[in-house]
Structures are given as C-alpha cells and as structure tokens.
Amino acid sequence: MPSLPCPALPPSRPPHRRPAAVRMRQPLIRATPRSAPAQARMSQRHRPPPVTFDQLAAATQAELVAAFNGEPAEAAHWIAAAARYGMVEAQLLLGQILLDGRGLPADPATARVWFRSAAEAGSMAGLNLLGRCHELGWGGPVDTAAALECFRRAAEAGLDWAQYNYAALLWRGAGTGPDPAAALHWYRRAAAQGHAKSLNILGRFLEEGWETEPDPAAAAALYRRAAEAGDFRGSSTSAPCSRRVAKSPPPWTGSARRSRAARAASSPAWPNGWRHGRSRSSAPSARRSPAA
C-alpha cells in the first residue's frame, strides 16, 4: 500500500518575549501598606519605656536641660513625663510641641488642655497661650471674649506678651468696642519691659500722632530699639521714620478702612508673628495702617 505523504506542519512560533526595555524582575515579597492598628502596634513596640518620677527627681538641672533640648522625639518623651508629674514649664513646652507636631503627632486639642493646666497652676504664660487658643481656635472653637479675659488677667499680672495681645484686641475692637487709648496704654506697658513688637508699634503711635502728640524723634528711637531687640519691622522703619510727611488716618475711621482695602489689593501680607505674638492683621504695623 503506498504511503501517504505527511501533512506539512505550520512553522513553529518563537516563544513570546517582551522587549528588553520592558522586562523587569518581579519582587519576591510584595510590600503592602500597614493598617492603622498595625502601625500603632509598631510604634508601641519601638517606644522607649516611660520616664518614672524617680528618674525625674534624680536628674540634675543640667541633665534635664540636655534631655529637653535633645532630639525631638526623645525630648518630647521627657517633657511629657515632666508635664504629667506637674512641672508647669514642661506643660507649656508640651503644649507647644503638640501644636507644632514636633516629636509627637500634632494635637491642638490636647495642647489646649496642657495650657489650661499650666494656667490653673498660676502660670501667666499658660494663661496667655490659653488666650491664644481661644482667639485663634487652636484645639477648639474661637471665643474672643474668653481670649480677651485671659489676656487681661495675664496683662494685669505684668506679662509683656499678654499686654501686647490684650492691646491688639482693644485696638481692633475684638470682643469689645475699639479703644485706642487703652491699647496705647498697654503697648506702653509692654514696651517699658523691652518687648520688641510693642516698641515698634509704640513708635508708630508717636510717629503718626495717634492718641498722643506726634514725636518723630522719639518714634525713630523706639524703632531703633525694636530693631536691636530683634523685631524685623523695626529695622525697616527706623530709617524712613523722620522723612514721613503724610499721616495715615486713624484705623477706626472710614478713610482708613478704604485705604487698607486698596493696599490689601496691591501688596502682599506680612508673615505671621511668633506663637506668643500676633499676626499682621491683629496689631498696628510700623509701615502700614495699624489695623491692616
């Protein structure tokens, strides 16, 4: 029987290979993000043991200063322990740490609790910072009346930052009607203690003749003192002070409000002040209208 020819097989296809440019090695273990509880367990596992009261009591002043000024996480560890054991300065530091999120997660509500604790222990700095919490809504609702009361009590006790903050609220009429004469009184009180920002603002009062007789020479001297004390606005206003001729209108008049609106549309805002201090919108500026 004659043999049949074998059918031709189709040509074999080469195995599929991706171009070299797209070939890549697959990871042996695929990384997956940890859940929040897993992250909390990991942080608990790596957290140092709590500082005991005996350790705090045995530490010298130099050792505490070194611990409080160490790495942020380690410093926060010691400061939190000292705050829990009733050290008022540590309570203030812990509040600042919780506001800034430095060494610990940011927690403004707990920061407000520590400022209140320091204030109840008699700390005027704590009372001032509690007022800032009420004024700016750190860790709770804004309460201008409560802020005004905190600043008033600390100002009457002699704290320069509280006198500055209280004057700023009186100046712009926050929680009360505008009272520029009372604001000038408290700026004078703070400036008498060498408070740099108050020296600068008092110079503006004397330069412009707000609630007092104009005195450009005294204003220039105050600007110079403010600059030497570290206030950057004082350094920028000491030179042109004596050359200013046109006076800005008082901040509680309609013309001042209109001029502030025009300037706001054409000029950038000043950066915010230090934590105990004021933002540009809260206190008189040495270069611009006082409530701008």
C-alpha positions in Angstrom: 0.0 0.0 0.0 1.6 3.3 -1.0 2.5 5.6 2.0 0.6 8.8 2.2 2.7 12.0 2.5 2.8 13.6 5.9 1.0 17.0 6.0 3.2 19.9 6.4 3.2 21.3 10.0 2.8 25.0 10.4 6.0 26.8 11.2 6.7 27.0 14.9 6.3 30.4 16.6 9.2 31.6 18.7 8.3 32.0 22.4 6.9 35.4 23.3 9.5 37.7 24.9 8.9 41.2 26.0 11.4 43.8 24.7 14.4 44.2 26.9 13.2 47.7 27.7 10.1 46.5 29.5 11.4 43.3 31.0 11.8 43.6 34.8 12.3 41.4 37.8 9.2 40.9 39.9 9.7 41.5 43.6 9.8 38.3 45.7 7.7 39.9 48.5 5.1 42.4 47.6 5.0 45.4 50.0 1.6 46.3 51.3 0.8 49.4 53.5 0.2 48.6 57.1 -3.1 49.3 58.6 -3.5 52.0 61.3 -3.7 49.4 64.2 -0.6 47.7 62.8 1.3 51.0 62.7 0.2 51.7 66.3 1.5 48.3 67.4 4.8 49.0 65.7 5.1 52.4 67.3 4.3 50.9 70.7 6.9 48.3 70.2 9.6 50.9 69.4 8.6 53.4 72.0 11.1 53.8 74.9 9.9 52.9 78.4 8.1 55.8 80.3 10.2 58.1 82.4 9.5 57.5 86.1 9.1 60.0 88.8 12.3 58.7 90.4 14.2 59.3 87.2 13.0 62.9 87.0 13.7 63.5 90.7 17.2 62.1 90.4 18.1 64.1 87.3 20.2 67.2 87.8 19.2 70.6 86.2 21.9 70.1 83.6 20.6 66.6 82.7 17.0 67.9 82.4 18.1 70.8 80.2 20.0 68.3 78.0 17.1 65.9 77.8 14.6 68.7 77.0 16.9 70.0 74.2 17.8 66.7 72.6 16.3 65.0 69.6 12.6 66.0 69.2 11.2 62.5 69.9 13.5 62.0 72.9 12.9 65.5 74.2 9.1 65.1 73.9 9.4 61.8 75.8 11.0 63.6 78.8 8.9 66.7 78.6 5.6 64.7 78.5 6.7 62.8 81.6 7.6 66.0 83.5 4.3 67.6 82.4 2.3 64.6 83.8 4.2 64.9 87.1 3.1 68.6 87.4 6.1 70.6 86.1 4.5 73.8 84.8 7.3 74.7 82.4 7.1 71.2 80.9 3.3 71.6 80.5 3.9 74.8 78.5 6.6 73.1 76.4 4.4 70.0 75.8 1.6 72.3 74.6 3.9 73.9 72.1 5.2 70.5 70.9 1.6 69.3 70.4 0.7 72.5 68.5 3.8 72.2 66.2 3.8 68.4 65.8 7.5 68.3 66.7 8.5 65.0 68.3 4.8 64.0 68.8 1.8 64.0 66.4 0.1 67.4 66.3 -2.8 67.5 68.7 -4.1 71.1 69.2 -7.0 70.0 71.5 -4.6 68.3 73.9 -2.2 71.3 73.7 -5.1 73.5 74.8 -5.6 71.1 77.8 -2.0 71.5 78.9 -2.1 75.3 78.5 -5.2 75.3 80.7 -3.5 73.1 83.2 -0.5 75.5 83.4 -2.8 78.5 83.7 -4.7 76.9 86.6 -1.3 76.3 88.3 -0.7 80.0 88.2 1.4 80.4 85.0 0.7 83.7 83.3 2.4 82.3 80.2 0.0 79.4 80.2 -2.9 81.9 80.6 -1.6 83.9 77.7 -1.3 80.8 75.5 -4.8 79.7 76.5 -6.0 83.1 75.3 -4.3 82.5 72.0 -6.1 79.1 71.7 -9.4 80.9 72.3 -8.6 83.7 69.9 -7.4 81.6 67.0 -9.4 78.4 67.6 -6.4 76.1 68.4 -8.0 72.9 69.6 -11.5 74.2 69.9 -13.9 76.9 68.9 -13.0 80.6 68.7 -14.1 82.6 71.8 -12.9 86.2 71.6 -14.5 87.1 74.9 -12.6 84.3 76.7 -9.4 85.3 74.9 -9.9 88.9 76.0 -10.3 87.9 79.6 -7.2 85.6 79.6 -5.1 88.4 78.1 -6.5 90.9 80.5 -5.6 88.8 83.6 -2.1 88.0 82.4 -1.5 91.6 81.3 -2.5 92.9 84.7 -0.1 90.4 86.2 2.7 92.0 84.2 3.3 89.6 81.3 4.6 91.6 78.3 3.3 89.2 75.6 -0.2 89.3 77.2 -0.1 93.1 77.4 0.8 93.1 73.7 -2.0 90.7 72.8 -4.5 92.5 75.0 -3.7 95.8 73.4 -4.1 94.3 69.9 -7.7 93.1 70.7 -8.5 96.5 72.2 -7.1 98.2 69.2 -9.3 96.4 66.7 -12.3 96.1 69.0 -12.4 92.3 69.1 -14.8 91.2 71.8 -15.4 94.9 72.7 -15.6 98.2 71.1 -12.4 99.8 69.7 -10.5 101.5 72.5 -7.3 103.1 71.0 -6.4 105.0 74.2 -6.5 101.8 76.3 -4.5 100.0 73.5 -1.8 102.7 73.7 -1.7 102.3 77.5 -1.0 98.5 77.2 1.5 99.0 74.4 3.4 101.4 76.6 3.3 98.9 79.5 4.8 96.2 77.3 7.3 98.5 75.7 8.5 99.6 79.1 9.6 95.9 79.6 11.6 95.9 76.4 9.0 94.0 74.3 10.3 94.4 70.8 7.0 94.3 68.9 5.4 96.8 71.4 8.4 99.1 71.0 7.8 99.1 67.2 4.1 99.7 67.5 4.5 102.4 70.1 6.9 104.1 67.7 4.1 104.1 65.1 1.8 105.8 67.6 4.3 108.5 68.2 5.2 108.9 64.5 1.5 109.3 63.4 0.2 111.1 66.5 -2.4 108.5 67.4 -3.9 109.3 70.8 -0.8 111.3 71.6 1.3 114.2 70.3 3.5 113.4 67.3 7.1 112.9 68.2 9.1 111.7 65.2 12.4 111.7 67.1 11.1 109.5 69.9 9.5 107.3 67.3 12.8 106.8 65.5 14.4 105.9 68.8 11.7 103.3 69.5 12.1 101.8 66.0 15.8 101.6 66.6 15.3 99.8 70.0 12.8 97.4 68.4 15.3 96.5 65.7 18.1 96.0 68.2 15.7 93.7 70.2 15.1 91.6 67.1 11.9 92.9 65.5 12.4 92.9 61.7 9.8 95.6 61.2 11.7 98.0 63.4 14.8 97.6 61.2 12.7 98.5 58.2 11.0 101.6 59.7 13.8 103.3 61.7 15.3 105.0 58.7 12.3 106.5 56.9 10.5 107.5 60.1 11.7 111.1 60.1 11.0 111.5 56.4 7.3 110.6 56.6 5.2 113.7 56.0 1.7 112.5 55.2 0.0 110.9 58.2 -2.2 107.8 57.9 -5.7 108.2 59.2 -6.6 106.6 62.5 -7.6 102.9 62.0 -11.2 103.3 63.2 -12.2 105.8 60.5 -13.8 105.1 57.2 -10.9 106.5 55.2 -8.5 104.1 57.0 -10.7 101.2 56.1 -10.8 102.2 52.5 -7.0 102.8 52.3 -6.5 99.4 53.9 -8.7 97.7 51.3 -6.7 99.4 48.5 -3.4 98.3 50.0 -4.6 94.8 50.5 -5.4 94.5 46.8 -1.9 95.6 45.8 0.5 94.4 48.4 1.3 91.0 50.0 0.6 90.3 53.6 3.2 90.2 56.3 4.2 86.8 57.6 2.6 85.7 60.9 4.2 86.5 64.2 5.7 84.2 66.7 3.5 81.8 68.6 3.0 84.1 71.5 2.7 87.1 69.4 0.3 88.4 66.8 -0.3 88.0 63.1 -0.1 91.1 60.9 -3.8 91.5 60.8 -4.1 91.9 64.5 -1.8 94.7 65.6 -0.7 98.0 64.2 2.1 97.7 61.6 5.0 100.1 61.6 4.8 100.5 57.8 1.1 100.3 57.2 -2.2 101.3 58.7 -2.4 99.9 62.2 -5.3 97.6 61.7 -4.2 96.4 58.3 
